[in-house]
Amino acid sequence: MISFRLGALAALLLALTAGGPAPAQLQDRPGGGVEPRALDISIRKLGPSQVIAGQTATFTLHVANGGPGSAGSGDIVVTDTLPASFASPVARGLGWACRQVTGLIISCRYVGPAVAPGGRLAPITVIARAVTAGGFVQCASAQTLRASDPKPGDNRNCTNGRILPGPPDELDLSIRKSSLTGLSVGQSVTFTLAPRNNGPGPAGGGVTVVDMIPVKFAQVRASGLGWTCTVSSGSPPLVTCLYFGPTVAAGAPMPNIVITAMARSDGPYLQCAEIGRRGVADPNPADNRSCVEGHIKPDGLAAP
């Protein structure tokens, strides 16, 4: 018994002198001596399957303690290496001290309270900007600093996805507006807006159509497949439609927008719709605007 205790004490002093594990991280080994405690640490990484170039992507790292001991401050470090298709990574998490080791490598050391066996540590959130289109594989690893891991196979986890091309530098959008010309007070009218992508690249989210409705109309409604439309409550009412539908290839029409309204007063009117995309130049702005004009009769007869 005395020789066992002396052996353990000697090994402990030797470990401390050589910069080895702290006393709290050692346990008696059956038959004499000491050995590091065990921590089965695992990690799981989640992220988007698709992101558009120029936008930011958010990845979440989930670390769990499988035991048999508790995981405390200074026990775990997580390393996340981003592929070259991303830039400007930032990481944070409750109980984690994160820093940028190099341009695309993030290191987070756990400094939070002890986590019992079977518990989960607070997640780490990594945010980075997508810069280059194409597929990517992104991996993160978790390591124990002051314990041995009996199952190192779950210390690394990866997520994969694809960065889609961002919006082109220029986009030729056009719109054509049409309606019936004959109308009288009290009748309803339908205006059809036909937008089109003339290229050279695809058109997706961010395309906007606006239509200023003359004050001679009321009960204005607007809708279109893939479009989210709103009608302002001011006078005259303004219709604004934002496109959130599937990407439209160059040279293809976009879904129509249908506006309905009721004529409430007589007289001539001119109604124009415009199309564009913020931040993208249009090489042919002449076809960004289309108008219809007509005359509302005061009686029940439609204008000629």
Backbone hydrogen bonds, N-H to C=O, Kabsch-Sander energy under -0.5 kcal/mol:
donor,donor_aa,acceptor,acceptor_aa,energy
5,R,1,M,-2.0
6,L,2,I,-2.4
7,G,3,S,-2.1
8,A,4,F,-2.2
9,L,5,R,-2.6
10,A,6,L,-2.4
11,A,7,G,-2.1
12,L,8,A,-2.2
13,L,9,L,-2.6
14,L,10,A,-2.2
15,A,11,A,-2.2
16,L,12,L,-2.3
17,T,13,L,-2.4
18,A,14,L,-1.9
19,G,16,L,-1.2
20,G,15,A,-4.4
25,Q,22,A,-2.1
26,L,23,P,-1.6
27,Q,35,E,-2.2
29,R,33,G,-2.6
32,G,29,R,-2.5
33,G,4,F,-0.6
35,E,27,Q,-2.2
37,R,25,Q,-2.4
39,L,148,S,-2.9
40,D,67,G,-2.8
41,I,39,L,-1.2
42,S,64,A,-2.0
43,I,154,D,-1.8
44,R,62,H,-2.2
46,L,60,T,-2.6
51,V,162,R,-1.8
53,A,164,L,-3.1
54,G,130,A,-3.2
55,Q,52,I,-2.4
57,A,128,A,-3.2
59,F,126,V,-3.3
60,T,46,L,-2.6
61,L,124,I,-3.0
62,H,44,R,-3.2
62,H,60,T,-0.5
63,V,61,L,-0.6
64,A,42,S,-2.2
65,N,119,G,-2.9
66,G,40,D,-3.8
66,G,64,A,-0.7
69,G,38,A,-1.1
71,A,115,V,-2.5
72,G,70,S,-0.5
74,G,110,Y,-3.6
75,D,72,G,-2.0
77,V,143,Q,-2.2
78,V,108,C,-3.2
79,T,141,S,-2.6
80,D,106,I,-2.8
81,T,139,C,-1.8
82,L,80,D,-0.6
82,L,104,L,-3.0
86,F,83,P,-1.7
87,A,129,R,-1.8
90,V,127,I,-2.2
92,R,125,T,-1.8
96,W,93,G,-2.2
97,A,109,R,-2.7
98,C,96,W,-0.7
99,R,107,S,-2.5
101,V,99,R,-0.8
101,V,105,I,-1.7
102,T,105,I,-1.1
105,I,102,T,-0.5
106,I,80,D,-2.9
106,I,104,L,-0.5
107,S,99,R,-2.7
108,C,78,V,-2.9
109,R,97,A,-2.3
110,Y,76,I,-2.7
111,V,95,G,-3.2
112,G,95,G,-0.9
115,V,71,A,-3.0
116,A,114,A,-0.5
118,G,65,N,-2.9
119,G,116,A,-2.2
121,L,63,V,-2.4
124,I,61,L,-2.3
125,T,92,R,-3.1
126,V,59,F,-3.2
126,V,124,I,-0.5
127,I,90,V,-3.0
128,A,57,A,-2.2
129,R,87,A,-2.8
130,A,55,Q,-2.8
131,V,85,S,-2.9
132,T,85,S,-1.4
134,G,163,I,-2.3
136,F,161,G,-2.4
138,Q,159,T,-3.1
139,C,81,T,-0.8
140,A,157,N,-2.5
141,S,79,T,-2.6
142,A,155,N,-2.7
143,Q,77,V,-2.5
145,L,75,D,-3.2
146,R,75,D,-0.6
148,S,37,R,-2.8
154,D,151,K,-1.3
155,N,152,P,-1.7
157,N,140,A,-2.4
159,T,138,Q,-2.6
161,G,136,F,-2.1
162,R,49,S,-2.0
163,I,134,G,-3.0
164,L,51,V,-2.9
164,L,162,R,-0.6
171,L,281,A,-2.7
172,D,199,G,-3.7
173,L,171,L,-1.1
174,S,196,R,-2.2
175,I,287,D,-1.7
176,R,194,A,-1.1
178,S,192,T,-2.0
180,L,190,T,-0.5
183,L,295,H,-0.7
185,V,297,K,-2.3
186,G,263,A,-3.1
187,Q,184,S,-2.0
189,V,261,A,-2.8
191,F,259,I,-3.5
192,T,178,S,-2.7
193,L,191,F,-0.5
193,L,257,I,-3.1
194,A,176,R,-3.0
194,A,192,T,-0.5
196,R,174,S,-2.4
197,N,252,A,-2.4
198,N,172,D,-3.0
198,N,196,R,-0.7
203,A,248,V,-2.9
206,G,243,Y,-1.1
207,V,204,G,-1.2
208,T,276,G,-3.3
209,V,241,C,-2.6
210,V,274,E,-2.3
211,D,239,V,-2.4
212,M,272,C,-1.2
213,I,211,D,-0.7
213,I,237,P,-2.4
217,F,214,P,-1.8
218,A,262,M,-2.4
221,R,260,T,-2.4
223,S,258,V,-1.7
224,G,227,W,-0.5
227,W,224,G,-2.3
228,T,242,L,-2.7
229,C,227,W,-0.6
230,T,240,T,-2.5
232,S,238,L,-2.3
239,V,211,D,-2.9
240,T,230,T,-2.5
240,T,238,L,-0.5
241,C,209,V,-3.0
242,L,228,T,-2.4
243,Y,207,V,-2.4
244,F,226,G,-3.4
244,F,242,L,-0.5
245,G,226,G,-0.7
248,V,203,A,-3.6
249,A,247,T,-0.5
251,G,197,N,-1.9
252,A,197,N,-0.7
252,A,249,A,-1.5
254,M,195,P,-2.0
257,I,193,L,-2.4
258,V,223,S,-2.9
259,I,191,F,-3.0
259,I,257,I,-0.5
260,T,221,R,-2.4
261,A,189,V,-2.0
262,M,218,A,-2.9
263,A,187,Q,-2.8
264,R,216,K,-3.1
265,S,216,K,-1.1
267,G,296,I,-2.7
269,Y,294,G,-2.4
271,Q,292,V,-3.2
272,C,212,M,-0.5
273,A,290,S,-2.8
274,E,210,V,-2.7
275,I,288,N,-2.0
276,G,208,T,-1.9
278,R,206,G,-0.7
280,V,277,R,-1.8
281,A,169,D,-1.6
287,D,284,N,-1.2
288,N,285,P,-1.8
290,S,273,A,-2.3
292,V,271,Q,-2.7
294,G,269,Y,-2.1
295,H,181,T,-0.8
296,I,267,G,-2.7
297,K,183,L,-2.0
297,K,295,H,-0.6
303,A,183,L,-0.7
